[in-house]
Amino acid sequence: MTLKESITNTKQKINYTILELPEICIQGRDLHKEEIDFLDTFPNTKDFQLIHSSSAIQYIEDWQNLIKKLCSFNAKYILMSDVFAGDFETFVTLQNYYSNKIPHWFFNYSHFTNVFTQNGYDLKMRTFVSAKRLNYEDELPMNNFEDQNKLKYTSHMLFVKQN
């Protein structure tokens, strides 16, 4: 909705498709009946200019195949927001999420970006994310991690389709 509000003078209709869990799709369809398409399976179309994933890839067990699938849509841009990537070996840990523990990936930065490169995309931009999480300002709360596995900030990464 923020994007739609910020592009007020566009001459072409912007189509939004959100891929989510079935229960989220049901709620989304109730709230945005005609403005947004909510899907719980990958679409058959390849007509995307931008694919955006926000703070989700770290929860996907087979994240490399998901990246391959996203790249197969041949969008001009893929924006990965809030990615947990650093100069350490890729590892998975359990994240405390309210009363649950859920698997959470931390990616080796080079390995993560190479998966995109191997699938036809180049990294165009990387910025670091500063945010307040669990009452901590800016740096991620990672006191329980070994020094070599600590990450101060997540990243936004913009990938561009190779020519």
HUGIPE-V527753 format. One record per backbone hydrogen bond with DSSP energy under -1.0 kcal/mol. CO is the residue of the C=O (numbers start at 1). NH is the residue of the N-H. If there is no record, write none. Layout:
# HUGIPE-V527753
co;nh
CO;NH
CO;NH
This chain:
# HUGIPE-V527753
co;nh
1;5
2;6
3;7
16;37
18;39
21;25
22;26
23;27
24;28
25;29
26;30
27;31
28;32
32;36
37;18
39;20
49;77
51;79
53;81
56;59
57;60
58;105
62;66
63;67
64;68
65;69
66;70
67;71
68;72
70;73
71;74
76;161
77;51
78;159
79;53
80;157
81;55
83;85
83;155
84;107
86;88
86;109
91;106
93;104
95;102
97;100
100;97
102;95
104;93
106;91
107;86
108;112
109;113
110;114
111;115
113;117
114;118
116;121
117;120
120;162
122;160
125;158
127;156
133;136
136;133
137;139
140;142
142;145
146;149
147;150
152;140
154;129
155;83
156;127
157;80
158;124
158;125
159;78
160;122
